Amino acid sequence: MKAWSRWQDWVTLVAGIYAALSPIWVDGASGAAAALIVLGVLTALTSLVSLARPGIVATEWLNALWGVLLFVAPWAVTYTEALGATVTSWIVGVVTLVLSLTAIPASRAAHRQAIQH
């Protein structure tokens, strides 16, 4: 697989950037902005690494982890009363989790191909 070509990583990159910037336009509560910024930046950075090096399987698993953490953040950080931040966290979390899990087989194939050469 060529670098910078996997669509799932592009979508998770955009989702991470969206989450990181979302405190600018969504209502937030104590901790919501920090959670969205940190997890959004982590998602975006991991997606960039995955785009540049498609054979690193760990980046897909990390993005899946960031997706799960984004999904549970409204309860863990207690900002469920801030509807905008909560919905953003849930949507970005689900999108990141699902797309990262669907990219794992392609990443494993790229990893095996890289090892053979």
C-alpha positions in Angstrom: 0.0 0.0 0.0 1.3 3.4 -0.9 1.7 6.1 1.7 -0.9 8.8 1.9 -3.5 6.7 0.1 -5.7 5.0 2.7 -9.1 6.9 2.9 -9.9 5.7 6.5 -6.8 7.5 7.7 -7.7 10.7 5.9 -11.2 10.6 7.5 -9.8 10.0 11.0 -7.3 12.8 10.4 -10.2 15.2 9.6 -12.2 13.9 12.5 -9.3 14.5 14.9 -8.8 18.0 13.6 -12.5 18.7 14.0 -12.5 17.4 17.6 -9.4 19.4 18.5 -10.9 22.6 17.1 -14.5 22.0 18.2 -14.2 23.9 21.5 -14.2 27.0 19.3 -17.8 26.5 18.2 -19.5 24.0 20.6 -20.7 24.7 24.0 -18.5 23.1 26.6 -18.3 22.4 30.2 -15.4 22.0 32.6 -13.0 19.6 31.1 -14.8 19.2 27.8 -12.4 21.5 25.9 -9.3 19.9 27.2 -10.6 16.3 26.5 -11.6 17.2 22.9 -8.4 19.1 22.2 -6.1 16.4 23.6 -7.9 13.4 22.1 -8.4 15.2 18.8 -4.7 16.1 18.5 -3.7 12.5 19.4 -6.1 11.2 16.8 -4.8 13.6 14.1 -1.2 12.8 14.9 -1.7 9.1 14.9 -3.6 9.4 11.6 -0.7 11.3 10.1 1.8 8.6 11.1 -0.6 6.0 9.7 -0.8 7.9 6.4 2.9 8.3 6.1 3.7 4.7 7.2 0.8 2.5 6.3 2.5 -0.7 7.5 2.5 0.4 11.2 -0.4 -1.6 12.6 -0.1 -0.1 16.1 -1.3 3.3 14.8 -4.7 1.8 13.8 -5.0 0.3 17.3 -4.1 3.6 18.9 -6.7 5.4 16.8 -9.2 2.8 17.9 -8.3 3.5 21.5 -8.6 7.3 21.0 -12.0 6.6 19.5 -13.1 4.7 22.5 -11.8 7.3 24.9 -13.5 10.1 22.9 -16.8 8.1 23.2 -16.6 7.6 26.9 -15.1 11.1 27.7 -18.4 12.8 28.3 -19.1 10.4 31.2 -15.5 10.1 32.4 -14.8 13.8 32.4 -18.4 14.7 33.3 -19.5 17.0 30.6 -22.6 15.2 29.5 -24.6 18.4 30.3 -22.8 20.2 27.4 -24.8 18.8 24.5 -22.5 20.1 21.7 -19.3 18.8 23.2 -21.0 15.5 24.1 -22.4 14.9 20.6 -19.1 15.9 19.0 -17.2 13.5 21.3 -19.6 10.6 20.5 -19.7 11.1 16.8 -15.9 11.6 16.4 -15.3 8.7 18.7 -17.5 6.3 16.8 -16.2 7.4 13.4 -12.6 7.0 14.6 -13.2 3.6 16.2 -15.0 2.1 13.2 -12.7 3.4 10.5 -9.6 2.4 12.5 -10.9 -1.1 12.9 -11.7 -1.4 9.2 -8.2 -0.2 8.3 -6.4 -2.8 10.4 -6.5 -5.6 7.7 -5.0 -3.3 5.1 -2.3 -2.1 7.6 -1.4 -5.7 8.4 -1.1 -6.5 4.7 1.2 -3.5 4.2 3.2 -4.6 7.2 3.6 -8.2 5.8 4.6 -6.8 2.4 7.2 -4.5 4.0 8.7 -7.4 5.9 9.1 -9.6 2.8 11.1 -7.0 1.0 
